[in-house]
Structures are given as C-alpha cells and as structure tokens.
Amino acid sequence: MIKHNKIKIVILVLSSNQIISLINRLFQKLTWAKETMGVVTIFYLGGHQKTELTKKTLKLPSSKKFEDIGKKTIDCFEWVERNLDYDVILRTSASSYVDINQLINFLEKNYEENLYSGVVAEANYQNKSIKFASGSGYLLSKKNVKLIIQNKDRWNHKLIDDVALADFLSYFQIYPKNFERNTINVFPKFNEIDYKLFLTRCILRDFNLPRVIEGFYMIKLKNNYKKYKEDKKNNFILENFLFYIVRFIQKIYPRKYFSKFQNRHYKKYLKDLEG
C-alpha cells in the first residue's frame, strides 16, 4: 500500500525517443511510475513543435541534443511551476527505479526549504572543484526551482547539466547534501538491495550488458521491494538461474570490442570539464 504524504512531490524523468529510453519509459510506467496521492510523475523530452502533456509525457520544443539537457530541464521546471502544485521535485533518469513509499519517508525526515540533495560527486572545471548531486536522481525544493527559473541566465550550459546545476546553486551558497542510493552490480539480487533507500540506478553500460535488460531489472526490483515489505520468502533458485543467464549474456555480448564508441557525448563533456 502506498503511504499518503503531506509533501507534494513531482518526479521528473529525463527521457527521449531513443530506443532504450522508450523501453525503459514503458517499464518505469509498468513498475513504479503509478498514480499516487500527492506524487506526480512526468517524463519529459525535447524535439517537438509545441509543449504538450500526453499520458504522463511532457513534450517540449526544447532541443533534444545531449548538450542541451540543461535548457530542456529548465524549460520543464518552468512548465511545472506554471501548471502544478508542488513542494519538491525529484529529477531522475530513464535508468532509475524509485520506491515511492521510501521517497516519502525520506522527505518527511529530510525536507527543508533549501533542499538540494543527491548522490554527491566532484568535478573539476577551469581549476575549480564543483561538488554536485548526480543526475541519476536529485531533489530540489520549490524555493530552489524558482531560484533557477528567475536566474536562468546564470546557468552555464557549457557544463553537463547536473554539474551546471551545482555550479549555479553555489553562487547562492547552496550546496548538495548527500543521500545514498542502490546501484545495480550486474544483477539486482534480493539480498544486495537496501530497501530503506528510495532510488536504485539500473544503468548497465559499465558491465558489458545490453541496456535493454534495464527494464526487466525494474520488474525484478518491484518484486524485491514487494517481498521485502510483505516479508515473503524469495525464490533464490530462480534468482540464481537468472543471474547465470545474465553472466552468460555478459560473456558473449560484443559491446566490449567497441568501447571507444561508447558514450561519446558524455566522454567529450568529461574531457571538457578537465580542460
């Protein structure tokens, strides 16, 4: 049962019409992105002629290029500010699984007016160290969202969007607070998940596995959380069977031979940051 919450939450999922994002969007809708009292989930993507909300998907006229994610996100923030009643935004990704109940529990204990929180990492830009909340999932209070909208000209679009957000907020002496998340290590085994955490990152590009599997991992995570909450016994025989199938796929999947072509846009941004 989903717990009713007093804090109004909007979950924004950065999405696109690329095949992996489309598949993951379907599985996110099938698993955790359900209608919930006090929680609205919206998938947003650019590259459209006009702004339109259809079946939880917000289509924006913003650029759909990787380097313009920051502009698209600000446009989405502006739409939310005009159209929705909210206290907090969780901006997350197409490879994320969110447990709504644990998200509510976290915010009831950690909500504050200047909320900016996520898995904190560090980047270097022009000899400047920037601590930022990972784009896999960060929380922003309404006050900080409005601050972004009102001062959006200060946003440095040369930086990747999650780093740019931290750089922007640091100008106002607002810095990220860390929270923990689950990160899938090859396969979401029942005993390897911390069910008190609300966010799980499912991205598989680092494990020589096809990313199409991420959607099925979300189904596994949904079942894991359900069994944990209902104190049901996990089927470890089936789990181990699935795990060895994944290991087999990992051995035969050819992506490792094309590593220099992987994540070209992201690698370029990391190189630019170091420069």
Backbone bond lengths (Angstrom), bond angles and torsions (degrees), N, CA, C in turn:
res aa  C-N    CA-C-N  psi(-1)  N-CA   C-N-CA  omega(-1)  CA-C   N-CA-C  phi
1 M - - - 1.462 - - 1.526 110.09 -
2 I 1.348 116.13 133.07 1.452 120.52 178.59 1.517 110.07 -78.14
3 K 1.285 115.33 130.14 1.454 121.64 -179.42 1.524 110.78 -75.49
4 H 1.320 117.38 135.79 1.464 120.51 176.24 1.525 108.82 -75.57
5 N 1.319 115.99 138.28 1.461 119.25 -177.57 1.519 111.63 -122.37
6 K 1.318 114.93 152.20 1.461 121.33 179.22 1.524 110.90 -87.01
7 I 1.321 116.87 -23.67 1.461 121.41 -179.12 1.527 108.73 -88.52
8 K 1.319 116.33 122.83 1.466 120.62 -178.63 1.529 109.59 -82.15
9 I 1.315 115.35 124.31 1.466 122.02 -171.53 1.529 110.41 -119.19
10 V 1.323 116.29 135.04 1.459 121.70 169.17 1.526 107.20 -114.39
11 I 1.328 116.56 122.50 1.462 121.72 175.77 1.527 107.87 -99.72
12 L 1.323 116.39 119.11 1.454 122.31 179.10 1.523 108.73 -107.02
13 V 1.322 116.53 122.38 1.453 121.64 -178.13 1.528 108.44 -107.35
14 L 1.327 116.71 114.62 1.453 121.60 176.23 1.525 108.64 -65.68
15 S 1.327 116.20 120.85 1.454 119.99 -172.89 1.526 110.73 -136.45
16 S 1.325 116.29 -179.31 1.462 121.93 177.56 1.524 107.89 -162.41
17 N 1.320 116.12 -179.31 1.462 120.58 177.46 1.528 112.37 -100.20
18 Q 1.329 116.57 13.66 1.460 119.37 172.33 1.521 108.74 -70.24
19 I 1.329 116.55 152.40 1.464 121.83 -168.90 1.533 113.11 -57.02
20 I 1.336 118.27 -43.73 1.469 120.31 -178.87 1.519 110.49 -65.83
21 S 1.327 116.21 -42.18 1.457 120.12 179.27 1.526 111.13 -64.10
22 L 1.323 117.56 -40.25 1.470 121.55 178.26 1.530 110.75 -62.54
23 I 1.339 116.23 -44.91 1.473 120.17 179.79 1.521 110.44 -64.66
24 N 1.334 116.56 -45.73 1.459 119.56 -179.39 1.524 111.53 -64.61
25 R 1.329 116.51 -36.61 1.475 119.78 178.44 1.526 110.16 -60.96
26 L 1.321 116.22 -41.71 1.462 120.39 177.29 1.525 110.97 -60.34
27 F 1.338 117.21 -46.87 1.460 120.37 -177.71 1.533 111.76 -70.77
28 Q 1.327 117.44 -33.43 1.460 119.58 175.45 1.523 110.46 -63.32
29 K 1.333 116.52 -41.15 1.471 120.26 177.91 1.527 111.12 -66.59
30 L 1.319 117.12 -33.59 1.462 121.03 -179.23 1.526 112.72 -75.89
31 T 1.332 116.86 -23.92 1.472 119.70 -173.67 1.532 112.44 -105.95
32 W 1.325 117.83 -74.19 1.466 118.90 -170.93 1.532 115.37 -106.61
33 A 1.329 118.11 -22.48 1.482 120.28 -173.82 1.523 110.74 -83.99
34 K 1.319 115.92 64.42 1.455 122.59 -177.86 1.532 110.08 -101.93
35 E 1.340 115.20 161.82 1.465 119.94 174.77 1.524 109.06 -66.41
36 T 1.315 116.68 125.87 1.457 122.42 -176.19 1.518 109.57 -139.55
37 M 1.321 116.89 138.61 1.449 121.11 178.71 1.528 110.57 -57.45
38 G 1.329 116.59 118.97 1.465 120.56 176.90 1.510 114.78 85.13
39 V 1.343 118.06 -0.05 1.466 121.95 -180.00 1.530 109.16 -131.08
40 V 1.314 116.34 123.89 1.465 121.99 177.51 1.523 108.22 -116.96
41 T 1.335 117.05 132.15 1.466 121.84 177.24 1.527 109.17 -112.90
42 I 1.331 115.18 129.04 1.462 120.99 -179.70 1.531 108.85 -132.04
43 F 1.324 116.17 131.65 1.464 123.06 174.30 1.532 106.66 -95.97
44 Y 1.322 117.60 127.27 1.465 118.44 -177.34 1.524 111.22 -121.63
45 L 1.329 114.78 141.08 1.445 121.44 -178.90 1.526 110.38 -149.85
46 G 1.324 115.71 152.38 1.452 121.82 -177.69 1.513 112.59 -100.84
47 G 1.346 115.02 -174.40 1.456 120.77 175.87 1.506 115.12 90.26
48 H 1.334 118.25 17.56 1.463 121.26 -178.29 1.528 110.73 -112.64
49 Q 1.324 115.67 162.62 1.460 120.46 -174.85 1.519 112.88 -74.57
50 K 1.329 116.67 -29.79 1.460 120.24 -179.06 1.526 110.15 -146.48
51 T 1.324 115.39 166.05 1.460 120.81 177.95 1.524 109.14 -80.76
52 E 1.338 114.86 127.01 1.466 119.51 -176.70 1.519 109.93 -153.61
53 L 1.332 116.99 133.28 1.465 122.52 176.13 1.515 109.06 -104.26
54 T 1.344 116.35 119.45 1.462 121.70 -179.74 1.518 109.49 -136.97
55 K 1.325 116.42 118.37 1.466 121.88 176.83 1.527 112.07 49.51
56 K 1.301 116.57 56.22 1.469 124.64 177.14 1.525 113.72 71.16
57 T 1.335 118.26 1.53 1.456 121.33 -178.46 1.524 109.60 -108.01
58 L 1.325 116.27 119.35 1.462 122.36 179.62 1.520 108.49 -96.08
59 K 1.323 115.96 111.14 1.456 122.02 178.31 1.520 108.85 -92.93
60 L 1.324 115.80 126.92 1.456 121.66 -175.42 1.525 110.94 -119.46
61 P 1.339 117.58 150.32 1.466 120.51 175.73 1.526 112.88 -77.35
62 S 1.319 117.42 2.84 1.465 121.73 178.79 1.520 110.40 -62.93
63 S 1.332 114.96 159.87 1.468 120.82 175.47 1.529 110.05 -61.89
64 K 1.332 116.26 144.34 1.465 120.33 177.25 1.521 112.25 -98.39
65 K 1.334 117.26 8.12 1.454 120.93 -179.90 1.526 111.04 -70.45
66 F 1.334 115.19 149.36 1.464 120.83 179.85 1.526 111.73 -56.23
67 E 1.326 116.21 -42.61 1.462 120.38 -176.42 1.522 113.15 -71.62
68 D 1.340 117.85 -7.82 1.464 121.09 -179.70 1.527 112.66 -109.07
69 I 1.325 117.34 18.98 1.466 120.50 178.97 1.530 110.81 -59.49
70 G 1.329 116.48 -37.78 1.466 120.00 179.41 1.519 111.32 -60.71
71 K 1.321 117.74 -45.01 1.473 121.97 -179.98 1.530 110.14 -63.93
72 K 1.326 115.75 -43.18 1.467 120.19 179.36 1.535 110.91 -63.44
73 T 1.326 116.61 -39.70 1.465 120.61 -179.87 1.525 111.02 -66.80
74 I 1.323 117.43 -41.56 1.467 120.16 177.36 1.527 110.21 -63.29
75 D 1.330 117.46 -41.84 1.468 120.87 176.62 1.525 110.79 -59.43
76 C 1.333 116.45 -38.89 1.465 121.13 177.96 1.527 110.67 -67.02
77 F 1.330 116.97 -43.14 1.471 120.94 175.99 1.531 110.43 -56.54
78 E 1.310 116.71 -43.89 1.467 120.57 -179.36 1.530 110.84 -62.94
79 W 1.330 116.72 -39.87 1.467 119.82 177.91 1.526 110.43 -63.82
80 V 1.319 116.99 -45.09 1.468 121.34 179.26 1.524 110.21 -60.16
81 E 1.318 116.93 -44.66 1.460 121.18 -178.97 1.532 111.38 -61.39
82 R 1.315 116.95 -36.41 1.475 120.90 -179.22 1.530 112.66 -77.60
83 N 1.335 117.07 -29.80 1.466 119.37 -165.82 1.529 116.40 -116.76
84 L 1.327 118.68 -16.14 1.459 120.00 -173.86 1.511 112.49 -125.85
85 D 1.324 114.63 151.10 1.459 122.15 173.47 1.527 107.05 -95.99
86 Y 1.324 117.42 119.32 1.463 120.10 -174.14 1.526 110.82 -151.89
87 D 1.330 115.53 161.06 1.467 122.73 173.68 1.525 111.16 -112.84
88 V 1.355 115.47 -33.32 1.468 121.32 -173.63 1.524 109.48 -141.32
89 I 1.328 115.15 143.54 1.458 121.21 169.40 1.529 108.94 -111.67
90 L 1.342 115.66 132.45 1.467 121.80 165.86 1.519 106.52 -104.84
91 R 1.332 117.02 111.73 1.463 120.41 175.52 1.522 107.17 -95.52
92 T 1.327 115.72 121.77 1.449 119.18 -177.32 1.531 110.19 -133.61
93 S 1.328 117.14 -169.21 1.467 120.88 -170.62 1.524 111.78 -123.35
94 A 1.324 115.00 172.72 1.464 121.19 -179.74 1.523 112.79 -70.41
95 S 1.322 117.66 -10.94 1.470 121.46 -179.54 1.525 112.34 -107.80
96 S 1.332 116.45 20.38 1.467 120.22 -175.47 1.523 111.76 -110.56
97 Y 1.340 114.13 145.36 1.463 122.21 171.57 1.524 107.54 -113.42
98 V 1.327 116.59 131.10 1.464 121.59 -178.02 1.526 109.20 -119.63
99 D 1.315 116.62 127.60 1.458 120.59 172.03 1.532 107.19 -93.81
100 I 1.332 115.98 112.28 1.461 121.54 -171.69 1.532 112.18 -62.75
101 N 1.325 116.07 -42.71 1.472 118.53 -179.17 1.521 111.61 -60.51
102 Q 1.334 116.85 -44.60 1.461 119.21 -179.16 1.534 111.48 -70.80
103 L 1.325 117.10 -29.78 1.463 120.18 173.55 1.520 110.13 -62.71
104 I 1.318 116.43 -44.78 1.472 120.77 178.06 1.526 110.07 -62.12
105 N 1.338 116.89 -45.59 1.473 120.46 178.84 1.530 111.12 -58.39
106 F 1.325 115.66 -43.42 1.466 120.04 -179.36 1.528 110.62 -61.86
107 L 1.307 117.30 -46.29 1.467 120.53 -176.48 1.525 112.10 -69.98
108 E 1.311 117.53 -32.89 1.467 119.66 177.06 1.530 111.33 -62.94
109 K 1.333 115.90 -28.75 1.462 120.11 -179.29 1.525 112.92 -94.85
110 N 1.328 117.60 -23.67 1.465 119.99 -169.73 1.525 114.93 -123.48
111 Y 1.329 117.41 3.34 1.463 118.84 -178.19 1.529 110.91 -65.59
112 E 1.322 116.01 138.26 1.450 122.11 172.93 1.523 108.38 -150.79
113 E 1.307 115.43 161.27 1.471 120.91 -173.61 1.523 112.68 -62.35
114 N 1.346 116.56 -32.31 1.463 121.14 -179.12 1.527 111.97 -104.28
115 L 1.317 116.64 34.49 1.459 120.69 -173.85 1.531 112.58 -61.33
116 Y 1.311 115.05 124.42 1.472 123.66 169.69 1.516 105.04 -147.80
117 S 1.319 116.55 107.75 1.458 120.21 -169.12 1.524 110.61 -145.75
118 G 1.334 115.72 148.09 1.453 121.60 177.75 1.513 110.02 179.31
119 V 1.309 116.65 -169.76 1.462 120.73 173.42 1.525 106.66 -79.84
120 V 1.315 116.25 111.23 1.465 121.16 -170.34 1.522 110.93 -82.32
121 A 1.316 114.46 129.54 1.468 122.67 174.52 1.525 107.89 -128.30
122 E 1.330 116.52 -177.86 1.465 119.68 -176.34 1.524 109.68 -135.87
123 A 1.330 115.37 137.40 1.462 121.71 177.16 1.523 108.41 -128.84
124 N 1.322 115.79 156.99 1.466 120.82 177.00 1.518 109.54 -116.52
125 Y 1.321 115.66 132.41 1.463 121.13 -179.81 1.525 108.51 -140.95
126 Q 1.330 115.49 117.55 1.463 121.73 179.46 1.537 111.27 50.49
127 N 1.337 114.76 50.74 1.471 123.11 178.72 1.530 112.84 64.06
128 K 1.319 116.12 19.82 1.467 121.27 178.65 1.524 108.69 -116.36
129 S 1.326 116.80 129.93 1.457 121.39 177.51 1.529 109.42 -88.08
130 I 1.332 115.52 128.77 1.468 120.49 -178.85 1.524 108.90 -122.33
131 K 1.321 116.81 116.84 1.456 121.12 172.58 1.525 108.09 -87.13
132 F 1.336 115.86 126.88 1.460 119.78 -174.27 1.528 111.07 -135.93
133 A 1.330 114.96 156.52 1.462 121.45 175.58 1.519 108.61 -88.59
134 S 1.311 117.32 125.41 1.462 122.72 -175.83 1.525 111.69 -54.82
135 G 1.345 115.16 139.45 1.453 120.91 179.14 1.512 114.71 -68.04
136 S 1.345 118.05 -6.71 1.463 119.95 175.36 1.526 111.10 -64.67
137 G 1.328 116.48 -20.56 1.463 120.61 177.04 1.510 111.36 173.43
138 Y 1.329 116.85 111.00 1.465 119.40 174.67 1.524 110.05 -132.67
139 L 1.325 115.04 151.54 1.467 122.84 -178.53 1.517 109.99 -106.27
140 L 1.332 115.55 136.84 1.462 122.18 177.03 1.520 109.38 -134.37
141 S 1.338 116.48 132.18 1.458 120.02 174.85 1.525 110.11 -73.84
142 K 1.309 116.06 161.56 1.464 121.58 177.99 1.525 110.71 -57.12
143 K 1.341 116.74 -38.73 1.465 120.46 -179.73 1.527 110.68 -59.37
144 N 1.322 116.72 -42.88 1.466 119.83 -178.68 1.529 112.29 -74.39
145 V 1.324 116.93 -32.36 1.466 119.53 174.87 1.525 109.97 -63.13
146 K 1.319 116.48 -44.11 1.470 120.20 178.75 1.524 110.83 -64.55
147 L 1.317 116.23 -35.59 1.465 120.66 177.55 1.526 110.40 -61.54
148 I 1.331 116.17 -41.22 1.465 121.30 178.40 1.526 110.45 -63.87
149 I 1.315 116.03 -47.25 1.468 120.67 -177.88 1.534 111.06 -62.07
150 Q 1.315 116.15 -43.75 1.466 120.71 -175.96 1.527 112.77 -72.11
151 N 1.327 116.65 -20.97 1.475 120.41 -176.84 1.532 111.63 -126.38
152 K 1.315 116.94 30.85 1.470 120.76 -172.26 1.528 113.62 -61.54
153 D 1.319 118.01 -19.93 1.466 120.19 178.20 1.525 111.94 -67.57
154 R 1.335 116.89 -16.77 1.474 120.88 178.92 1.536 112.21 -82.40
155 W 1.316 117.35 -10.43 1.473 121.93 -177.07 1.524 109.36 -69.07
156 N 1.326 116.59 128.77 1.465 121.87 -179.84 1.531 109.49 -91.40
157 H 1.321 116.79 99.81 1.457 121.16 -176.09 1.524 113.45 -77.77
158 K 1.307 117.22 0.74 1.463 120.54 172.33 1.524 110.87 -76.18
159 L 1.321 116.23 -20.60 1.457 121.72 179.57 1.517 110.82 -91.81
160 I 1.330 116.83 150.73 1.448 120.64 172.31 1.529 108.41 -60.24
161 D 1.325 118.04 148.39 1.464 121.92 -162.63 1.526 115.18 -58.66
162 D 1.344 118.50 -41.26 1.468 118.21 -178.01 1.531 111.55 -70.94
163 V 1.334 116.71 -33.23 1.465 120.67 175.52 1.533 110.08 -71.03
164 A 1.325 115.98 -40.06 1.466 120.64 178.70 1.519 111.44 -61.76
165 L 1.330 117.05 -38.36 1.462 121.14 177.53 1.522 110.66 -60.89
166 A 1.328 116.99 -46.89 1.466 120.78 179.50 1.522 111.17 -63.68
167 D 1.329 116.21 -41.52 1.456 120.96 178.27 1.527 110.34 -61.51
168 F 1.328 116.81 -42.27 1.459 121.98 178.45 1.535 111.11 -62.31
169 L 1.324 116.98 -51.43 1.459 120.68 -175.83 1.524 112.53 -67.73
170 S 1.335 117.12 -28.01 1.465 119.69 179.57 1.532 111.19 -63.90
171 Y 1.327 116.86 -27.89 1.466 121.03 176.90 1.530 110.40 -60.23
172 F 1.346 115.95 -29.56 1.466 121.56 -179.98 1.531 111.61 -101.30
173 Q 1.351 116.32 18.14 1.467 122.91 -179.10 1.528 112.80 58.20
174 I 1.309 116.21 39.41 1.463 122.18 175.70 1.530 107.08 -115.88
175 Y 1.328 115.45 122.67 1.470 120.27 -174.23 1.533 109.78 -126.19
176 P 1.329 117.53 152.56 1.469 119.99 -174.59 1.521 113.23 -72.44
177 K 1.328 114.76 139.30 1.455 121.61 170.20 1.528 107.94 -99.59
178 N 1.304 115.81 141.59 1.461 120.18 -173.86 1.529 111.85 -83.85
179 F 1.331 115.58 138.43 1.458 119.63 162.51 1.534 108.00 -127.86
180 E 1.313 116.23 161.44 1.459 121.08 -177.88 1.529 110.55 -93.32
181 R 1.318 115.45 152.58 1.461 121.61 174.25 1.521 108.32 -136.49
182 N 1.308 116.06 163.38 1.457 121.09 169.65 1.527 108.72 -84.64
183 T 1.317 116.78 141.60 1.460 121.61 173.45 1.520 108.01 -126.05
184 I 1.325 116.05 122.69 1.461 119.94 -177.65 1.528 110.42 -65.77
185 N 1.318 115.23 129.19 1.461 121.36 175.24 1.527 108.22 -108.31
186 V 1.323 116.59 85.42 1.466 125.77 -179.65 1.537 112.53 76.12
187 F 1.352 117.60 -49.60 1.461 119.81 -175.88 1.531 109.51 -151.01
188 P 1.354 118.48 138.20 1.475 120.96 -176.67 1.527 113.03 -80.14
189 K 1.322 116.63 72.80 1.463 120.26 179.05 1.527 110.65 -65.18
190 F 1.310 115.82 145.30 1.465 121.80 -175.21 1.521 112.14 -56.41
191 N 1.331 117.16 -43.34 1.468 121.00 -175.14 1.534 113.56 -82.54
192 E 1.329 117.31 -0.17 1.463 120.06 -178.18 1.534 112.76 -106.31
193 I 1.327 117.05 7.30 1.462 122.19 -179.54 1.522 109.99 -107.40
194 D 1.328 116.48 134.72 1.464 121.60 173.03 1.526 107.50 -91.89
195 Y 1.328 116.98 108.22 1.462 121.41 -171.80 1.525 112.98 -81.62
196 K 1.310 116.84 1.24 1.464 120.03 172.65 1.528 111.26 -86.22
197 L 1.339 116.34 -11.56 1.460 121.32 179.62 1.527 109.88 -91.92
198 F 1.329 116.46 144.44 1.461 119.61 -174.88 1.523 113.42 -93.71
199 L 1.337 118.07 -15.23 1.466 120.59 -173.39 1.520 110.87 -121.43
200 T 1.337 115.48 134.23 1.460 121.45 174.52 1.517 108.84 -128.82
201 R 1.309 116.43 128.61 1.467 122.02 178.37 1.524 108.66 -94.23
202 C 1.329 115.85 122.22 1.465 120.69 -173.33 1.521 113.88 -105.51
203 I 1.299 119.18 3.39 1.460 120.71 -171.72 1.530 111.45 -62.65
204 L 1.338 116.77 134.18 1.457 121.65 -169.86 1.520 114.45 -113.75
205 R 1.320 118.03 7.62 1.467 119.20 -174.38 1.530 112.79 -64.02
206 D 1.331 118.08 -21.49 1.463 120.80 -177.95 1.527 113.16 -86.41
207 F 1.346 117.63 -2.30 1.464 120.18 -173.18 1.525 113.25 -118.65
208 N 1.345 116.66 19.23 1.460 121.38 179.80 1.527 111.44 52.66
209 L 1.339 115.07 47.19 1.454 121.77 177.47 1.524 109.51 -128.81
210 P 1.323 118.79 146.33 1.466 120.82 177.73 1.524 110.75 -67.42
211 R 1.314 116.52 132.38 1.466 120.04 -174.31 1.531 112.77 -68.58
212 V 1.324 117.15 -12.80 1.461 119.59 176.79 1.528 111.50 -60.10
213 I 1.338 116.53 -22.50 1.473 121.21 -179.66 1.531 111.69 -70.75
214 E 1.328 117.52 -21.49 1.471 120.64 -175.81 1.527 112.23 -54.56
215 G 1.327 116.68 -39.29 1.465 120.05 179.69 1.524 112.04 -62.08
216 F 1.320 117.14 -40.74 1.464 120.44 178.27 1.533 111.33 -68.44
217 Y 1.331 116.20 -31.04 1.461 119.30 175.66 1.522 110.86 -63.84
218 M 1.329 116.94 -32.62 1.463 119.85 178.03 1.520 111.42 -65.88
219 I 1.336 116.83 -35.95 1.464 120.21 174.91 1.523 109.95 -64.85
220 K 1.333 116.26 -43.16 1.466 120.46 177.85 1.524 110.72 -61.20
221 L 1.326 117.05 -42.37 1.467 120.58 178.92 1.528 111.36 -64.03
222 K 1.320 116.44 -41.28 1.464 119.46 177.79 1.527 110.62 -58.99
223 N 1.332 116.37 -44.99 1.463 120.51 178.11 1.530 111.45 -65.61
224 N 1.340 116.36 -38.73 1.466 120.07 177.58 1.518 111.33 -59.02
225 Y 1.340 116.33 -50.45 1.469 121.13 -178.95 1.525 110.93 -61.69
226 K 1.329 115.85 -40.46 1.468 119.64 -179.32 1.530 110.95 -64.01
227 K 1.324 116.47 -45.67 1.463 119.92 179.30 1.522 111.45 -62.91
228 Y 1.329 115.77 -39.94 1.462 119.97 -179.95 1.527 110.43 -63.52
229 K 1.336 116.27 -47.50 1.468 120.37 -177.01 1.520 112.06 -67.27
230 E 1.325 116.18 -34.61 1.470 120.20 -178.47 1.526 112.01 -93.58
231 D 1.333 116.13 2.87 1.464 122.52 178.07 1.528 111.36 56.12
232 K 1.338 114.51 45.21 1.463 120.12 178.83 1.520 110.23 -97.40
233 K 1.320 115.70 154.54 1.460 120.92 -178.86 1.525 110.51 -76.97
234 N 1.324 115.96 135.48 1.461 120.64 178.31 1.531 110.12 -85.09
235 N 1.335 115.09 145.48 1.464 120.56 177.15 1.531 108.46 -87.34
236 F 1.327 116.42 92.32 1.460 120.78 -175.17 1.529 112.40 -73.79
237 I 1.339 117.56 -24.87 1.465 120.13 177.23 1.530 109.55 -65.71
238 L 1.332 116.38 -48.39 1.466 120.60 177.43 1.519 110.70 -64.03
239 E 1.325 116.92 -40.41 1.462 120.59 -179.56 1.527 111.36 -61.70
240 N 1.314 116.96 -44.50 1.463 120.15 179.26 1.534 111.70 -66.80
241 F 1.325 116.38 -35.32 1.467 120.66 176.47 1.539 109.94 -61.50
242 L 1.328 116.79 -46.40 1.472 121.26 178.32 1.529 110.98 -64.66
243 F 1.316 115.57 -38.16 1.464 120.05 179.66 1.533 110.91 -61.31
244 Y 1.326 117.57 -43.39 1.468 120.05 -178.55 1.531 111.72 -71.95
245 I 1.319 117.11 -28.02 1.463 119.94 172.50 1.530 109.82 -64.03
246 V 1.338 115.84 -44.18 1.469 120.71 178.13 1.526 110.59 -62.31
247 R 1.321 117.20 -41.71 1.469 121.26 177.58 1.538 111.09 -61.00
248 F 1.321 116.12 -38.18 1.457 120.31 178.14 1.530 110.58 -65.46
249 I 1.326 116.39 -44.97 1.467 121.14 177.00 1.525 110.28 -59.32
250 Q 1.325 115.27 -40.49 1.468 120.96 -179.59 1.534 111.15 -60.76
251 K 1.327 116.91 -36.77 1.474 120.74 -178.37 1.524 112.71 -73.29
252 I 1.327 116.52 -35.57 1.468 119.02 -174.35 1.525 113.05 -96.85
253 Y 1.354 117.84 -11.98 1.466 120.20 -176.72 1.533 109.63 -68.48
254 P 1.335 119.00 126.87 1.477 121.63 -170.51 1.519 115.52 -82.85
255 R 1.321 118.46 0.71 1.457 119.32 -172.43 1.519 112.90 -58.98
256 K 1.327 118.12 -28.51 1.459 121.47 -177.51 1.522 112.10 -60.50
257 Y 1.339 116.08 -23.25 1.463 119.41 -179.44 1.531 112.72 -81.18
258 F 1.333 115.47 -6.31 1.466 119.50 -178.07 1.527 111.02 -123.57
259 S 1.320 116.86 32.69 1.471 121.53 -172.50 1.515 112.99 -60.62
260 K 1.334 117.13 -31.39 1.462 118.54 -176.84 1.533 111.87 -69.06
261 F 1.344 116.67 -15.95 1.459 120.13 179.50 1.534 112.46 -95.56
262 Q 1.321 117.17 -4.74 1.450 120.47 -175.37 1.530 111.41 -79.68
263 N 1.335 115.44 138.78 1.467 122.33 171.63 1.524 112.27 50.80
264 R 1.335 116.45 47.28 1.456 120.70 -175.28 1.530 111.87 -59.43
265 H 1.336 115.93 -43.16 1.464 119.45 -177.57 1.532 110.78 -63.38
266 Y 1.342 115.02 -44.09 1.465 119.46 -178.12 1.524 111.16 -65.55
267 K 1.346 116.95 -42.06 1.459 120.83 179.69 1.534 111.10 -63.78
268 K 1.328 116.13 -36.43 1.468 120.23 177.97 1.525 109.39 -63.52
269 Y 1.330 117.53 -41.93 1.460 120.42 179.86 1.525 111.39 -64.91
270 L 1.324 116.86 -41.06 1.452 119.05 177.51 1.521 111.51 -61.93
271 K 1.329 116.22 -39.87 1.463 120.31 177.28 1.521 111.22 -64.35
272 D 1.336 116.61 -40.79 1.472 120.59 178.89 1.522 111.06 -64.81
273 L 1.347 116.60 -37.77 1.454 120.05 178.92 1.515 111.38 -63.15
274 E 1.315 115.22 -41.81 1.474 119.50 -179.69 1.525 111.09 -66.89
275 G 1.346 115.63 -28.84 1.465 119.86 -179.44 1.495 113.21 -77.25
